[in-house]
């Protein structure tokens, strides 16, 4: 039987992208998600940082479905601590072209051209004693690469791994991560889902990730280096949560679903709108009640509920931290910054409803009472 040494070409150089990759294995993960493992035909090994990405040149025409090539970038889900192969885990989204082609047509033995690896999203670039990984959907892939590296390093990790998915059956790498966590207490898994699978008990967290949930999952989050990956709305919600909780955003790092970057200079500037300390605002109240026509100047850091109370107006409230939904009221005009804990739906927000207890006015705002 071949030994590990006989399988290695000790004279081989690291893979440089000059030769195509050969698909060695395809492993289904969840519905519409699979892991593709590649090897270099020459025996070259793979050298990269956990969390980086690779670009694949896929033979699919974006208009006709065949006859051309498209380039798609995927985060590497394997770890450089296992250098004989390299893997990407892909999930088809509505309208997917390259990923759909991979799931339908890419088989073991086929060869495709690839570029990279590249990217700046890696905990090797930001050494820390404690880490907090936060991901959603296929944003789990760089976290899996970094976690595998931590496992293979032989040192006890200190990682809180938070992952959000639609259902438990959509949790990519769940069994592998649980196998890791069963062996090292320093890896703590925290899964949350929007809804359970039918006829399957779900003992984990349920609902969108919130400030309260994050505090329960990682009570010492202020001490951890945070790495986040997922759809932009998800990452924006995470950023807003951390800012409102007083986290030092110098220790926050993210990778985008759509546009991974190769250098620090290419990294987009994050310009989230948030209440500015010392900035002025004004809230006007309208409606059939006695408070209609009342306007008060305030600070952007004030909440709508606090300003209403200062004006002697009654907006019913309960928890005062965006969970119960009692203070739900309609915003007529203007913009607010709202970081809630699940007390309002996305549909209500689109229709103009806010939670007064956790909404800060940005400039002039009109609210019904």
LINUR-V507664 format. One record per residue. RES is the residue in one small letter. SS is DSSP state (helix for helix, strand for strand, loop for the rest). OMEGA is omega in whole degrees, -180 to 180 (999 if undefined). Layout:
# LINUR-V507664
res,ss,omega
RES,SS,OMEGA
RES,SS,OMEGA
This chain:
# LINUR-V507664
res,ss,omega
x,loop,-177
x,loop,175
x,loop,177
x,helix,-178
x,helix,-179
x,helix,179
x,helix,-179
x,loop,172
x,loop,-172
x,loop,179
x,loop,-177
x,loop,176
x,loop,173
x,strand,179
x,loop,-174
x,loop,-178
x,loop,-179
x,loop,178
x,loop,180
x,loop,175
x,strand,178
x,strand,178
x,strand,-178
x,strand,-175
x,strand,174
x,strand,-178
x,strand,175
x,strand,180
x,strand,177
x,strand,176
x,loop,180
x,loop,178
x,strand,179
x,strand,175
x,strand,178
x,strand,180
x,strand,-177
x,strand,171
x,strand,175
x,strand,-179
x,loop,-179
x,loop,-174
x,loop,178
x,loop,180
x,strand,-170
x,loop,-178
x,loop,-179
x,loop,176
x,loop,179
x,loop,-177
x,loop,-179
x,loop,-177
x,strand,176
x,strand,178
x,strand,-180
x,strand,177
x,strand,-170
x,strand,-176
x,loop,178
x,loop,178
x,loop,-177
x,loop,-179
x,loop,-174
x,loop,179
x,loop,179
x,loop,172
x,loop,179
x,loop,-180
x,loop,171
x,strand,177
x,strand,179
x,strand,-178
x,strand,-179
x,strand,174
x,strand,179
x,strand,-178
x,loop,176
x,loop,-178
x,loop,177
x,loop,174
x,loop,176
x,loop,-163
x,loop,-176
x,loop,-180
x,loop,178
x,strand,-174
x,strand,169
x,strand,179
x,strand,-171
x,strand,179
x,strand,-179
x,loop,175
x,loop,175
x,loop,-180
x,loop,179
x,loop,177
x,loop,-179
x,helix,-179
x,helix,179
x,helix,178
x,helix,179
x,helix,-178
x,helix,-176
x,helix,-168
x,helix,-174
x,loop,-176
x,loop,176
x,loop,-178
x,loop,179
x,loop,-179
x,strand,178
x,strand,178
x,strand,-179
x,strand,-180
x,strand,179
x,strand,-6
x,strand,-180
x,strand,177
x,loop,-177
x,loop,-177
x,loop,180
x,loop,178
x,loop,172
x,loop,-180
x,loop,-177
x,loop,-178
x,loop,179
x,loop,179
x,loop,-176
x,loop,-178
x,strand,173
x,strand,178
x,strand,179
x,strand,-177
x,strand,176
x,strand,178
x,helix,-180
x,helix,172
x,helix,178
x,helix,-171
x,helix,179
x,helix,178
x,helix,178
x,helix,179
x,helix,-179
x,helix,179
x,helix,178
x,helix,177
x,helix,-179
x,helix,178
x,helix,-176
x,helix,-177
x,loop,-180
x,loop,178
x,loop,180
x,loop,180
x,loop,170
x,loop,-175
x,strand,166
x,strand,-173
x,strand,-179
x,strand,-180
x,strand,-180
x,strand,178
x,strand,-180
x,loop,-180
x,loop,175
x,helix,180
x,helix,178
x,helix,-179
x,loop,180
x,loop,177
x,loop,-175
x,helix,-177
x,helix,-180
x,helix,178
x,helix,179
x,helix,176
x,helix,175
x,helix,-174
x,helix,178
x,helix,-177
x,helix,-179
x,loop,-179
x,loop,180
x,loop,175
x,strand,-178
x,strand,-179
x,strand,178
x,strand,-179
x,strand,172
x,strand,-178
x,strand,178
x,loop,-179
x,loop,179
x,loop,172
x,loop,179
x,loop,175
x,loop,176
x,loop,178
x,loop,179
x,loop,-177
x,loop,-176
x,loop,180
x,strand,-177
x,strand,179
x,loop,180
x,loop,179
x,loop,-177
x,loop,178
x,helix,-179
x,helix,-180
x,helix,-180
x,helix,178
x,helix,177
x,helix,-178
x,helix,-177
x,loop,-177
x,loop,-179
x,loop,-176
x,helix,-180
x,helix,-177
x,helix,-171
x,loop,172
x,strand,-173
x,strand,173
x,strand,-173
x,strand,177
x,strand,-180
x,strand,176
x,loop,-177
x,helix,178
x,helix,178
x,helix,-179
x,helix,177
x,helix,178
x,helix,178
x,helix,179
x,helix,-179
x,helix,177
x,helix,-177
x,helix,179
x,helix,-178
x,helix,179
x,loop,176
x,loop,-179
x,loop,177
x,loop,-174
x,helix,172
x,helix,-179
x,helix,177
x,strand,-179
x,strand,-178
x,strand,175
x,strand,-176
x,strand,172
x,loop,-168
x,loop,-171
x,loop,174
x,loop,-177
x,loop,-175
x,loop,-177
x,loop,178
x,helix,-178
x,helix,-179
x,helix,-175
x,loop,-180
x,loop,176
x,loop,180
x,loop,-177
x,loop,177
x,loop,176
x,loop,-179
x,loop,178
x,loop,-178
x,loop,179
x,loop,179
x,loop,180
x,loop,-179
x,strand,178
x,strand,179
x,strand,178
x,strand,174
x,strand,-178
x,strand,-179
x,strand,179
x,loop,-176
x,loop,-175
x,loop,-177
x,loop,-177
x,loop,-177
x,loop,179
x,loop,179
x,loop,177
x,strand,178
x,strand,171
x,strand,-176
x,strand,176
x,strand,177
x,loop,-180
x,loop,175
x,loop,173
x,strand,177
x,helix,-180
x,helix,-180
x,helix,180
x,helix,178
x,helix,179
x,helix,178
x,helix,179
x,loop,-180
x,loop,-179
x,loop,-176
x,loop,168
x,loop,-179
x,loop,-179
x,loop,-180
x,loop,-172
x,loop,-178
x,loop,173
x,loop,168
x,loop,-178
x,loop,-171
x,loop,180
x,loop,-177
x,loop,-174
x,loop,179
x,strand,-179
x,strand,-174
x,strand,174
x,strand,-177
x,strand,-180
x,strand,-179
x,strand,-178
x,strand,174
x,strand,172
x,strand,-175
x,strand,173
x,loop,-174
x,loop,-178
x,loop,175
x,loop,-177
x,loop,-179
x,loop,-178
x,loop,177
x,helix,179
x,helix,178
x,helix,180
x,helix,179
x,helix,-180
x,loop,175
x,loop,179
x,strand,177
x,strand,169
x,strand,-173
x,helix,-174
x,helix,-176
x,helix,178
x,strand,178
x,strand,-178
x,strand,175
x,strand,-174
x,strand,-178
x,strand,-178
x,strand,175
x,strand,-176
x,strand,176
x,strand,174
x,loop,999
